[in-house]
Amino acid sequence: MAANTAAESWRNIRSLRADPPVTLHDVLKVGSRRDVFQAGLEQAQQQFTAAAQIGYASRPLNLFYGLAQAGRAVAAASDQLRGNHPTGNQKQWQGNKHGLTFTTGTVVSAELFGSEVTVQPNLSDLFSRVSLAVGSPTDMGSVSLGQILSQIPEFVAEFGTINQWLPQLEVPGFSTAYPKLGGPKALAVLLPGIPATGSIADTDVRAVTAHYPALRDFPVFHSLSGEVDRPATSGPVELSVLMDDLVLNRTGTAWVPQDTSLYRRQEYVFPAVGDSARPVQPLMAWWLVLYSLSMVARYSPRAWMGLWRSRPARSRPNSNSSSIPPSIRSRTFSQKPSRPSTRYQPLKFAPCRFRRRVPFPRRLTVPNMTWHEREVR
């Protein structure tokens, strides 16, 4: 997954903070908005930097509040939010509440992935302010943490989806070398739950695409025999699209369906979440996840420690394993250490039967000891 390194990203953000682009000058000409924009980005960097230095016991707190401060900067710089008064103004940019609820007690009864976070938007909560700025819905109601995690490409790539929740889909689109003219074209999409080989029914494909707002209006592309068309009779399913139904992506390199999201330089199509008919933008999916984890770590530390700590502290190695997730720690410490290299094998001295872990140089002379008296094992 292509992306800048952390150092490169923060360097770009610092440049943006010091000298905002011309497109933001009209919004940030108000002194208070410019101050919040710059301070929010600086606080976000400090919070994320601090999170990288501590263990998993407290890391969710720094990560969430770092993202929240970055969200304040996004809201302050958004031309979608022009209001300045919190009363009766849907477009005000200041946010002073979470607008979310998460019951930490459900972590024990429903486990972490089955726990639900509820979106309760109002006129002054920060979640809805940032959602309006990035075009993400706020009407999803209550959604499980497992469903939100299945919307994050990094999580799905590492662990897969949770409880059969639908993941994001990669949609390459069509190169801009194609003119935006002509008849229907076949858009190849790899759909979850659809067998990779064999014949499939049109209704099965439609049942899956109905959950993806960007794909639900496209009919299935059929071959001359009337079957659902597939390239090379396996793999992706082809949908019939008109070039007029496509839009230019943000990088200007391809025609893609509407409601396609650009995330880490890759085009994705996300399913609708909860009660909403629209997909949650990746930034807000991260927001819901980090808010939920920070609530567990802050208000139910015993449950949080039990989620990632798989064995008592006294049985752990003395290394900094407390900051390693269980999935990685089990692979790391379950392996037997390799034998030392032969160049560091111990030397045995016949006169004193002394075993030394670091070998003597060959030209070293020892009083009252000839060379043949030293045996190299």
Contacts in CASP RR format, 6 or more apart in sequence:
PFRMAT RR
TARGET T0000
AUTHOR 0000-0000-0000
METHOD contacts of the structure
MODEL  1
MAANTAAESWRNIRSLRADPPVTLHDVLKVGSRRDVFQAGLEQAQQQFTA
AAQIGYASRPLNLFYGLAQAGRAVAAASDQLRGNHPTGNQKQWQGNKHGL
TFTTGTVVSAELFGSEVTVQPNLSDLFSRVSLAVGSPTDMGSVSLGQILS
QIPEFVAEFGTINQWLPQLEVPGFSTAYPKLGGPKALAVLLPGIPATGSI
ADTDVRAVTAHYPALRDFPVFHSLSGEVDRPATSGPVELSVLMDDLVLNR
TGTAWVPQDTSLYRRQEYVFPAVGDSARPVQPLMAWWLVLYSLSMVARYS
PRAWMGLWRSRPARSRPNSNSSSIPPSIRSRTFSQKPSRPSTRYQPLKFA
PCRFRRRVPFPRRLTVPNMTWHEREVR
1 153 0 8 1.000
1 154 0 8 1.000
1 157 0 8 1.000
1 264 0 8 1.000
1 266 0 8 1.000
2 264 0 8 1.000
2 265 0 8 1.000
2 266 0 8 1.000
3 9 0 8 1.000
3 264 0 8 1.000
3 265 0 8 1.000
4 12 0 8 1.000
10 45 0 8 1.000
13 41 0 8 1.000
13 44 0 8 1.000
13 45 0 8 1.000
14 41 0 8 1.000
14 45 0 8 1.000
16 41 0 8 1.000
17 37 0 8 1.000
17 38 0 8 1.000
17 41 0 8 1.000
17 42 0 8 1.000
20 28 0 8 1.000
20 34 0 8 1.000
20 37 0 8 1.000
20 77 0 8 1.000
24 37 0 8 1.000
24 77 0 8 1.000
26 79 0 8 1.000
27 33 0 8 1.000
27 76 0 8 1.000
27 77 0 8 1.000
27 78 0 8 1.000
27 79 0 8 1.000
28 34 0 8 1.000
28 37 0 8 1.000
28 76 0 8 1.000
28 77 0 8 1.000
33 76 0 8 1.000
33 77 0 8 1.000
33 93 0 8 1.000
34 76 0 8 1.000
36 72 0 8 1.000
36 73 0 8 1.000
36 76 0 8 1.000
37 73 0 8 1.000
37 76 0 8 1.000
37 77 0 8 1.000
38 73 0 8 1.000
39 73 0 8 1.000
40 69 0 8 1.000
40 70 0 8 1.000
40 71 0 8 1.000
40 72 0 8 1.000
40 73 0 8 1.000
40 76 0 8 1.000
41 69 0 8 1.000
41 70 0 8 1.000
41 73 0 8 1.000
43 66 0 8 1.000
43 69 0 8 1.000
44 66 0 8 1.000
44 67 0 8 1.000
44 69 0 8 1.000
44 70 0 8 1.000
44 71 0 8 1.000
44 73 0 8 1.000
47 62 0 8 1.000
47 63 0 8 1.000
47 65 0 8 1.000
47 66 0 8 1.000
47 69 0 8 1.000
48 62 0 8 1.000
48 63 0 8 1.000
48 66 0 8 1.000
50 62 0 8 1.000
51 59 0 8 1.000
51 62 0 8 1.000
51 63 0 8 1.000
51 66 0 8 1.000
54 62 0 8 1.000
54 323 0 8 1.000
55 322 0 8 1.000
55 323 0 8 1.000
56 308 0 8 1.000
56 322 0 8 1.000
56 323 0 8 1.000
56 325 0 8 1.000
57 297 0 8 1.000
57 301 0 8 1.000
57 304 0 8 1.000
57 305 0 8 1.000
57 322 0 8 1.000
58 297 0 8 1.000
59 297 0 8 1.000
59 323 0 8 1.000
60 290 0 8 1.000
60 293 0 8 1.000
60 294 0 8 1.000
60 296 0 8 1.000
60 297 0 8 1.000
60 304 0 8 1.000
61 294 0 8 1.000
61 297 0 8 1.000
61 298 0 8 1.000
63 290 0 8 1.000
63 293 0 8 1.000
63 294 0 8 1.000
64 287 0 8 1.000
64 290 0 8 1.000
64 291 0 8 1.000
64 293 0 8 1.000
64 294 0 8 1.000
65 294 0 8 1.000
67 286 0 8 1.000
67 287 0 8 1.000
67 290 0 8 1.000
68 126 0 8 1.000
68 287 0 8 1.000
71 126 0 8 1.000
71 130 0 8 1.000
72 95 0 8 1.000
72 126 0 8 1.000
74 130 0 8 1.000
74 133 0 8 1.000
74 134 0 8 1.000
75 81 0 8 1.000
75 93 0 8 1.000
75 94 0 8 1.000
75 95 0 8 1.000
75 126 0 8 1.000
75 129 0 8 1.000
75 130 0 8 1.000
75 133 0 8 1.000
76 93 0 8 1.000
78 93 0 8 1.000
78 132 0 8 1.000
78 133 0 8 1.000
80 91 0 8 1.000
80 132 0 8 1.000
80 133 0 8 1.000
80 135 0 8 1.000
81 91 0 8 1.000
81 92 0 8 1.000
81 93 0 8 1.000
81 129 0 8 1.000
81 132 0 8 1.000
81 133 0 8 1.000
82 91 0 8 1.000
82 93 0 8 1.000
83 89 0 8 1.000
83 91 0 8 1.000
83 92 0 8 1.000
83 93 0 8 1.000
84 92 0 8 1.000
84 93 0 8 1.000
84 94 0 8 1.000
85 92 0 8 1.000
86 92 0 8 1.000
86 94 0 8 1.000
86 95 0 8 1.000
86 96 0 8 1.000
86 123 0 8 1.000
86 124 0 8 1.000
87 123 0 8 1.000
88 123 0 8 1.000
89 123 0 8 1.000
90 123 0 8 1.000
91 132 0 8 1.000
92 123 0 8 1.000
92 124 0 8 1.000
92 129 0 8 1.000
93 129 0 8 1.000
93 133 0 8 1.000
94 124 0 8 1.000
94 129 0 8 1.000
95 124 0 8 1.000
95 125 0 8 1.000
95 126 0 8 1.000
95 129 0 8 1.000
96 124 0 8 1.000
96 125 0 8 1.000
96 126 0 8 1.000
97 122 0 8 1.000
97 124 0 8 1.000
97 125 0 8 1.000
97 126 0 8 1.000
98 125 0 8 1.000
98 126 0 8 1.000
98 127 0 8 1.000
98 291 0 8 1.000
99 119 0 8 1.000
99 120 0 8 1.000
99 121 0 8 1.000
99 122 0 8 1.000
99 125 0 8 1.000
99 126 0 8 1.000
99 127 0 8 1.000
99 128 0 8 1.000
100 117 0 8 1.000
100 118 0 8 1.000
100 119 0 8 1.000
100 120 0 8 1.000
100 125 0 8 1.000
100 127 0 8 1.000
100 288 0 8 1.000
100 291 0 8 1.000
101 117 0 8 1.000
101 118 0 8 1.000
101 120 0 8 1.000
102 115 0 8 1.000
102 116 0 8 1.000
102 117 0 8 1.000
102 118 0 8 1.000
102 291 0 8 1.000
102 292 0 8 1.000
102 295 0 8 1.000
102 296 0 8 1.000
103 115 0 8 1.000
103 116 0 8 1.000
104 295 0 8 1.000
104 296 0 8 1.000
104 299 0 8 1.000
104 300 0 8 1.000
104 303 0 8 1.000
105 115 0 8 1.000
105 300 0 8 1.000
105 303 0 8 1.000
106 114 0 8 1.000
106 115 0 8 1.000
106 116 0 8 1.000
107 115 0 8 1.000
107 296 0 8 1.000
107 300 0 8 1.000
107 303 0 8 1.000
107 304 0 8 1.000
107 307 0 8 1.000
108 303 0 8 1.000
110 116 0 8 1.000
112 145 0 8 1.000
112 296 0 8 1.000
112 307 0 8 1.000
113 144 0 8 1.000
113 145 0 8 1.000
113 146 0 8 1.000
113 149 0 8 1.000
113 162 0 8 1.000
113 163 0 8 1.000
114 144 0 8 1.000
114 145 0 8 1.000
114 146 0 8 1.000
114 163 0 8 1.000
115 144 0 8 1.000
115 145 0 8 1.000
115 292 0 8 1.000
116 142 0 8 1.000
116 143 0 8 1.000
116 144 0 8 1.000
116 145 0 8 1.000
117 142 0 8 1.000
117 143 0 8 1.000
117 145 0 8 1.000
117 148 0 8 1.000
117 288 0 8 1.000
117 291 0 8 1.000
117 292 0 8 1.000
118 141 0 8 1.000
118 142 0 8 1.000
119 127 0 8 1.000
119 138 0 8 1.000
119 139 0 8 1.000
119 140 0 8 1.000
119 141 0 8 1.000
119 142 0 8 1.000
119 143 0 8 1.000
119 288 0 8 1.000
120 141 0 8 1.000
121 127 0 8 1.000
121 128 0 8 1.000
121 131 0 8 1.000
121 138 0 8 1.000
121 139 0 8 1.000
122 128 0 8 1.000
127 138 0 8 1.000
127 284 0 8 1.000
127 287 0 8 1.000
127 291 0 8 1.000
128 138 0 8 1.000
130 136 0 8 1.000
130 283 0 8 1.000
130 284 0 8 1.000
130 287 0 8 1.000
131 137 0 8 1.000
131 138 0 8 1.000
131 281 0 8 1.000
131 284 0 8 1.000
132 138 0 8 1.000
134 281 0 8 1.000
134 283 0 8 1.000
134 284 0 8 1.000
135 281 0 8 1.000
136 278 0 8 1.000
136 280 0 8 1.000
136 281 0 8 1.000
136 283 0 8 1.000
136 284 0 8 1.000
137 273 0 8 1.000
137 276 0 8 1.000
137 277 0 8 1.000
137 278 0 8 1.000
137 279 0 8 1.000
137 280 0 8 1.000
139 275 0 8 1.000
139 276 0 8 1.000
140 273 0 8 1.000
140 274 0 8 1.000
140 275 0 8 1.000
140 276 0 8 1.000
140 280 0 8 1.000
141 274 0 8 1.000
141 275 0 8 1.000
141 276 0 8 1.000
142 274 0 8 1.000
143 273 0 8 1.000
143 274 0 8 1.000
143 288 0 8 1.000
144 163 0 8 1.000
144 165 0 8 1.000
145 288 0 8 1.000
145 289 0 8 1.000
145 292 0 8 1.000
146 162 0 8 1.000
146 163 0 8 1.000
146 165 0 8 1.000
147 162 0 8 1.000
147 165 0 8 1.000
147 273 0 8 1.000
147 274 0 8 1.000
148 273 0 8 1.000
148 280 0 8 1.000
148 285 0 8 1.000
148 288 0 8 1.000
148 289 0 8 1.000
149 155 0 8 1.000
149 162 0 8 1.000
149 289 0 8 1.000
150 156 0 8 1.000
150 160 0 8 1.000
150 161 0 8 1.000
150 162 0 8 1.000
150 165 0 8 1.000
150 166 0 8 1.000
150 167 0 8 1.000
151 167 0 8 1.000
151 168 0 8 1.000
151 270 0 8 1.000
151 271 0 8 1.000
151 273 0 8 1.000
151 279 0 8 1.000
151 280 0 8 1.000
151 282 0 8 1.000
151 285 0 8 1.000
152 282 0 8 1.000
152 285 0 8 1.000
152 286 0 8 1.000
152 289 0 8 1.000
153 168 0 8 1.000
153 263 0 8 1.000
153 264 0 8 1.000
153 266 0 8 1.000
153 268 0 8 1.000
153 282 0 8 1.000
156 167 0 8 1.000
156 168 0 8 1.000
160 167 0 8 1.000
161 167 0 8 1.000
161 192 0 8 1.000
166 192 0 8 1.000
166 208 0 8 1.000
166 211 0 8 1.000
166 212 0 8 1.000
166 271 0 8 1.000
167 192 0 8 1.000
167 271 0 8 1.000
168 268 0 8 1.000
168 269 0 8 1.000
168 270 0 8 1.000
168 271 0 8 1.000
169 189 0 8 1.000
169 190 0 8 1.000
169 191 0 8 1.000
169 192 0 8 1.000
169 212 0 8 1.000
169 215 0 8 1.000
169 268 0 8 1.000
169 269 0 8 1.000
169 270 0 8 1.000
170 190 0 8 1.000
170 266 0 8 1.000
170 267 0 8 1.000
170 268 0 8 1.000
170 269 0 8 1.000
171 187 0 8 1.000
171 189 0 8 1.000
171 214 0 8 1.000
171 256 0 8 1.000
171 257 0 8 1.000
171 260 0 8 1.000
171 267 0 8 1.000
171 268 0 8 1.000
171 269 0 8 1.000
172 188 0 8 1.000
172 254 0 8 1.000
172 267 0 8 1.000
173 187 0 8 1.000
173 246 0 8 1.000
173 254 0 8 1.000
173 255 0 8 1.000
173 256 0 8 1.000
173 257 0 8 1.000
173 267 0 8 1.000
174 185 0 8 1.000
174 187 0 8 1.000
174 243 0 8 1.000
174 246 0 8 1.000
174 254 0 8 1.000
174 255 0 8 1.000
174 256 0 8 1.000
175 253 0 8 1.000
175 254 0 8 1.000
175 255 0 8 1.000
176 248 0 8 1.000
176 252 0 8 1.000
176 253 0 8 1.000
176 254 0 8 1.000
176 255 0 8 1.000
178 185 0 8 1.000
178 243 0 8 1.000
178 255 0 8 1.000
179 243 0 8 1.000
180 243 0 8 1.000
180 244 0 8 1.000
180 246 0 8 1.000
180 255 0 8 1.000
181 243 0 8 1.000
182 243 0 8 1.000
183 242 0 8 1.000
183 243 0 8 1.000
184 221 0 8 1.000
184 240 0 8 1.000
184 241 0 8 1.000
184 242 0 8 1.000
185 240 0 8 1.000
185 241 0 8 1.000
185 242 0 8 1.000
185 243 0 8 1.000
186 221 0 8 1.000
186 229 0 8 1.000
186 231 0 8 1.000
186 238 0 8 1.000
186 239 0 8 1.000
186 240 0 8 1.000
186 241 0 8 1.000
187 218 0 8 1.000
187 221 0 8 1.000
187 238 0 8 1.000
187 239 0 8 1.000
187 240 0 8 1.000
187 241 0 8 1.000
187 257 0 8 1.000
188 231 0 8 1.000
188 236 0 8 1.000
188 237 0 8 1.000
188 238 0 8 1.000
189 209 0 8 1.000
189 215 0 8 1.000
189 236 0 8 1.000
189 237 0 8 1.000
189 238 0 8 1.000
189 239 0 8 1.000
189 269 0 8 1.000
190 235 0 8 1.000
190 236 0 8 1.000
190 237 0 8 1.000
191 205 0 8 1.000
191 208 0 8 1.000
191 209 0 8 1.000
191 236 0 8 1.000
191 237 0 8 1.000
192 208 0 8 1.000
193 208 0 8 1.000
194 200 0 8 1.000
194 204 0 8 1.000
194 205 0 8 1.000
194 208 0 8 1.000
194 237 0 8 1.000
196 234 0 8 1.000
196 235 0 8 1.000
197 233 0 8 1.000
197 234 0 8 1.000
197 235 0 8 1.000
198 233 0 8 1.000
198 234 0 8 1.000
199 227 0 8 1.000
199 228 0 8 1.000
200 228 0 8 1.000
200 237 0 8 1.000
201 228 0 8 1.000
202 220 0 8 1.000
202 222 0 8 1.000
202 228 0 8 1.000
205 220 0 8 1.000
205 228 0 8 1.000
205 237 0 8 1.000
206 220 0 8 1.000
209 215 0 8 1.000
209 216 0 8 1.000
209 218 0 8 1.000
209 239 0 8 1.000
210 216 0 8 1.000
211 271 0 8 1.000
211 272 0 8 1.000
212 269 0 8 1.000
212 270 0 8 1.000
212 271 0 8 1.000
212 272 0 8 1.000
212 279 0 8 1.000
213 259 0 8 1.000
213 271 0 8 1.000
213 272 0 8 1.000
213 277 0 8 1.000
213 278 0 8 1.000
213 279 0 8 1.000
214 257 0 8 1.000
214 258 0 8 1.000
214 259 0 8 1.000
214 260 0 8 1.000
214 269 0 8 1.000
214 279 0 8 1.000
215 239 0 8 1.000
215 257 0 8 1.000
215 269 0 8 1.000
217 245 0 8 1.000
218 239 0 8 1.000
218 240 0 8 1.000
218 241 0 8 1.000
218 245 0 8 1.000
218 257 0 8 1.000
219 239 0 8 1.000
219 240 0 8 1.000
220 228 0 8 1.000
220 229 0 8 1.000
220 237 0 8 1.000
220 238 0 8 1.000
220 239 0 8 1.000
220 240 0 8 1.000
221 228 0 8 1.000
221 229 0 8 1.000
221 237 0 8 1.000
221 238 0 8 1.000
221 239 0 8 1.000
221 240 0 8 1.000
222 228 0 8 1.000
222 229 0 8 1.000
223 229 0 8 1.000
228 237 0 8 1.000
228 238 0 8 1.000
229 237 0 8 1.000
229 238 0 8 1.000
230 236 0 8 1.000
230 237 0 8 1.000
230 238 0 8 1.000
231 238 0 8 1.000
241 257 0 8 1.000
243 255 0 8 1.000
245 257 0 8 1.000
245 258 0 8 1.000
246 255 0 8 1.000
246 256 0 8 1.000
246 257 0 8 1.000
246 258 0 8 1.000
247 255 0 8 1.000
247 256 0 8 1.000
247 257 0 8 1.000
247 258 0 8 1.000
247 260 0 8 1.000
248 254 0 8 1.000
248 255 0 8 1.000
248 256 0 8 1.000
249 255 0 8 1.000
249 256 0 8 1.000
249 260 0 8 1.000
249 262 0 8 1.000
249 267 0 8 1.000
250 262 0 8 1.000
251 262 0 8 1.000
251 265 0 8 1.000
254 267 0 8 1.000
256 267 0 8 1.000
257 269 0 8 1.000
259 269 0 8 1.000
259 278 0 8 1.000
259 279 0 8 1.000
260 267 0 8 1.000
260 268 0 8 1.000
260 269 0 8 1.000
261 267 0 8 1.000
261 268 0 8 1.000
261 269 0 8 1.000
261 270 0 8 1.000
261 279 0 8 1.000
261 281 0 8 1.000
261 282 0 8 1.000
262 268 0 8 1.000
263 282 0 8 1.000
268 282 0 8 1.000
269 279 0 8 1.000
270 279 0 8 1.000
270 280 0 8 1.000
270 281 0 8 1.000
270 282 0 8 1.000
271 279 0 8 1.000
272 278 0 8 1.000
272 279 0 8 1.000
273 279 0 8 1.000
273 280 0 8 1.000
280 288 0 8 1.000
293 304 0 8 1.000
296 303 0 8 1.000
296 304 0 8 1.000
296 307 0 8 1.000
297 304 0 8 1.000
308 325 0 8 1.000
308 326 0 8 1.000
309 322 0 8 1.000
309 326 0 8 1.000
310 326 0 8 1.000
310 329 0 8 1.000
310 330 0 8 1.000
313 322 0 8 1.000
316 322 0 8 1.000
317 333 0 8 1.000
321 329 0 8 1.000
321 332 0 8 1.000
321 333 0 8 1.000
324 332 0 8 1.000
343 359 0 8 1.000
344 357 0 8 1.000
344 358 0 8 1.000
344 359 0 8 1.000
345 359 0 8 1.000
345 376 0 8 1.000
345 377 0 8 1.000
346 355 0 8 1.000
346 356 0 8 1.000
346 357 0 8 1.000
346 359 0 8 1.000
346 377 0 8 1.000
347 355 0 8 1.000
347 356 0 8 1.000
347 359 0 8 1.000
347 360 0 8 1.000
347 374 0 8 1.000
347 375 0 8 1.000
347 376 0 8 1.000
347 377 0 8 1.000
348 354 0 8 1.000
348 355 0 8 1.000
348 374 0 8 1.000
348 375 0 8 1.000
348 377 0 8 1.000
349 356 0 8 1.000
349 369 0 8 1.000
349 373 0 8 1.000
349 374 0 8 1.000
350 373 0 8 1.000
350 374 0 8 1.000
350 375 0 8 1.000
351 368 0 8 1.000
351 369 0 8 1.000
351 373 0 8 1.000
359 376 0 8 1.000
360 366 0 8 1.000
360 374 0 8 1.000
366 374 0 8 1.000
END
